Amino acid sequence: MKTLNRRSTVRRASGIAALALTMSVGLAACGDDSSEDTNDGTSSPDTSESSDSGMSEDPSMGESSDGAMEDTTFGEACDQIPSSGAGSLEGMTVDPVATAASNNPLLSQLVGAVGIVPGLADTLNSAEALTVFAPYDPAFEAIDPATMESLTADPEALGAILGYHVLPERIEPDEIAGTYASFAGPEVTVEGDSSGMTVGAEGTEATVLCGGIQTANATVYVIDSVLMPPATTE
C-alpha cells in the first residue's frame, strides 16, 4: 500500500478536551431555494437573454455552488443516502455535523455512540471546521457485542475511539491524501482519491464508501468499519 503524504498536519488542538470529538457524519450539498423571474414582458431590450445565462439555474438549489458540491461527492454508497429531506445531501448541508448525522438513516449507530459521550454532540456542532470519518451502521454491528457493551459502559474509552475519527480542520477530497493528527492524538493516514480511498493506520483501515459530504461545519467521509486507535506507549 502506498502512502501519500502530500499534506501533513500535526495540529493537536489545545486541550484535546473532547478527544471524543469525532463521529458524526453529515451529508452534503448546498441548498437554498431562490428562483427569480426577471421577465416582465415589457420593453427591456435584451433582458430575457441576460436572465437566461444568469443566476439560479436550479430552482431547488438556487446556487451554482451546488454543482461544485456534487463534484466533490464520490463513492458507490452515496446512492444509499436519501434523495430528499433533512437526511439528503442537500438537506444535510444546512446543519452542523452531529445534527446532520442524526438525520441520516445510515448513521444511527454512530449518532447513538456520540450520545453516550457527555457533551460530544455539542462539541461537534459548535466546532468551526472538521473532517469526520463516519462509520455506517453495519460497521458498528460488526463489533463484538461484548466489546460494544464494554465501550458503552465506559464513555471515556468510547470517546477516545470516536475522537480518532475526527480531524480539527475541514479537508476536501482533492487534498485529503496524507497523514494527520486526530483529535484523539494518534495519526490517521488517508490514501487514494475519488476512484478509491482508505483511511486509518496499519492494522485498522477502512474504505471510504461515500466521501466529500458537506455539512454546515464539516466534510464527512462515510467509512465501512470503526477505526481503533493504535496502542500508544507512554
Secondary structure by P-SEA (a helix, b strand, c coil): cccccccccccccccccccccccbbbbbbbbbbbbbbccccccccaaaaaaaaccccccccccaaaaaaaaaccccccccccccccccccccccccaaaaaaaccccaaaaaaaaaccaaaaaaaaccccccccccaaaaaaccaaaaaaaaacaaaaaaaaaaacccbbbccccccccccccccbbbbbcccccccccccccbbbbbcccccccccbbbbbbcbbbbcccccc
